């Protein structure tokens, strides 16, 4: 993997962008509402998977995990730990033009407080299952964006 350029965003830029995430469709008469507009968002450092986080799926794809670990090794050589991001990481691969082509974004995993049907509250890995599994595989803690007080009428699987 040949990274020709990368940029690091700030924590505030990341949280501001997450506040702009919209749902697909209409909920309670509101077309594509902003799901995290009023949620409490914060970056949590050095999270570990067990026992705090609940995966929304019970499998990961080995080629995706391998690609993430390759990306980790590549950025490690550049002095960037992709599992300890304080904001978004944007990068361009060889063959792309950073002046014309959009970057590939990489964000910390998104974890959402979720009220379960049985009355429990869990921390659900909303986005980044493969990234959290990859970090766990090499024994690395990782940073996540934690969303609290997300309206329960906004199901995590309906996000754009």
SULVENHU-V432135 format. One record per residue. N is the residue number from 0. SS is DSSP state (h for helix, s for strand, l for the rest). OMEGA is omega in degrees with one decimal (999 if undefined). Layout:
N&SS&OMEGA  N&SS&OMEGA
This chain:
0&l&-177.2  1&l&178.1  2&s&-179.8  3&s&177.5  4&s&173.5  5&s&177.5  6&s&177.4  7&s&175.3  8&l&-179.9  9&l&177.0  10&h&-178.5  11&h&176.6  12&h&179.3  13&h&-178.4  14&h&176.9  15&h&178.7  16&h&179.4  17&h&177.2  18&l&-179.7  19&l&179.5  20&l&-178.2  21&s&174.5  22&s&171.0  23&l&173.7  24&l&-175.8  25&s&177.0  26&s&178.9  27&l&177.0  28&l&179.5  29&s&-179.9  30&s&176.4  31&l&-178.3  32&l&175.7  33&s&-171.9  34&l&-175.8  35&l&-175.3  36&l&-177.4  37&l&179.9  38&l&170.4  39&s&179.5  40&s&174.7  41&s&176.3  42&s&177.5  43&s&-177.9  44&s&172.7  45&s&175.6  46&s&173.1  47&l&-176.4  48&l&-174.1  49&l&-10.5  50&l&-167.8  51&l&-172.4  52&s&179.9  53&s&177.8  54&s&177.1  55&l&179.0  56&l&-176.1  57&l&179.4  58&l&170.1  59&l&-180.0  60&l&-176.3  61&h&178.6  62&h&178.5  63&h&176.8  64&h&178.9  65&h&179.1  66&h&178.8  67&h&178.6  68&h&174.8  69&h&177.8  70&h&177.8  71&h&179.6  72&h&-179.7  73&h&-179.2  74&h&177.2  75&h&177.9  76&h&178.9  77&l&178.6  78&l&-179.2  79&l&175.9  80&l&-176.5  81&l&177.5  82&l&-179.0  83&l&-179.6  84&l&175.3  85&l&179.2  86&l&178.9  87&l&172.1  88&s&178.1  89&s&-179.2  90&s&178.7  91&s&177.9  92&s&177.4  93&l&-176.8  94&l&176.5  95&l&179.3  96&l&-177.9  97&l&179.4  98&l&-176.9  99&l&-174.3  100&l&176.2  101&l&179.4  102&l&170.4  103&s&179.9  104&s&172.6  105&s&-177.1  106&l&170.3  107&l&176.2  108&s&-179.5  109&s&179.3  110&s&-174.2  111&s&172.9  112&s&-174.8  113&s&174.9  114&s&-176.1  115&l&180.0  116&l&-179.2  117&l&177.3  118&l&178.3  119&l&169.5  120&s&-178.7  121&s&173.0  122&s&-174.0  123&s&174.6  124&s&-175.8  125&s&-179.8  126&s&176.8  127&l&-179.8  128&h&-178.4  129&h&177.7  130&h&179.4  131&h&178.4  132&h&179.7  133&h&178.4  134&h&179.2  135&h&-178.2  136&h&179.8  137&l&176.5  138&l&-177.3  139&l&169.3  140&l&-176.3  141&s&177.1  142&s&175.9  143&s&167.5  144&s&-179.4  145&s&178.3  146&s&177.6  147&s&177.2  148&l&174.3  149&l&-179.9  150&l&-175.5  151&l&178.6  152&l&179.4  153&l&-179.2  154&l&-174.6  155&h&-176.4  156&h&-179.4  157&h&-178.5  158&s&175.9  159&l&999
